[in-house]
Amino acid sequence: MTREQALPIARKAATAHGYDLERYSLDTFGNELSEDGGEWMFGFLCKPVPPPGCMFLVVVDRRTGIAEVFPGE
């Protein structure tokens, strides 16, 4: 699965978990692929400047397209 296919899945999963994506920007720091290359990892940060913990992560399996949402702390 390409990044272009995985990102809409990540956004849909985030919305389904109650996140208003208008309040977040996609984190562009670092590699979005997991170390083994099996998952896309998309970080979302609060806008305009995120305070500590104001973020969440969506991980999309590259084979199955299944997404998991991990809230910030």
N, C-alpha and C positions, 0 to 999 in steps of 0.2 A: 504494500500500500504506500502510495506516495504521500508526501507532506500535504499536497493540494487536496488529496482525498481525506486525509486524517483530520485536518483542521476544522472543516465543517462538522465532523462527528464530535470533536472536542467542544466546539461551541454549543452544539445541541445538548450535549451532556451537561454542560455548565448551566445552561438555561433551565433544563429539567430539574436541576438541584437548587433552583431559586436565585441564581446569580443574574443580576442585571448587567449585561456586558457593556452597556453604555458607561458604566462606572469603572471599567477596567481597561487596561491596555495590555497587549500581548508582550510578554517579556522577550526581548531579543538578545539577551546576554547568554552566551554559552551554547552548547550543542543540544539540539532538540531530540536527537536520537539517543536511546539508552546505550550503555556501554557495549552490550551484545548486539545492538542493532535491531532488536525485536520489537521495540516500542517507541512511539513518538511521545515526547513529554512537553506539554505546553503549559508554561507558567503565565498566570494573569495577575497583574499588579493593579492596585487601586490607583486612580488618577486623582490629582495630577502628580503628587508625590506620595508614595505609599508609606504610612507609618508601619512600624514593625508588626508583622502578622497579617497585614491587610493584603492578602494574596491567596491564591489557590492554584493547584496543579491538576491538570487533566492528563491522564496517561491513556494512550490508544494503542492497543495491540495491533501490530502491522499485518498479522495473518488473519485475525478474526474480525477486526474493527470494533471490538468491545472496548468501551471506555470506562475508566474509573476516575472519580473526582476525589481529590484530597484537599480539604480545607486548610487554610493557614492557621497559625496559632498565635 
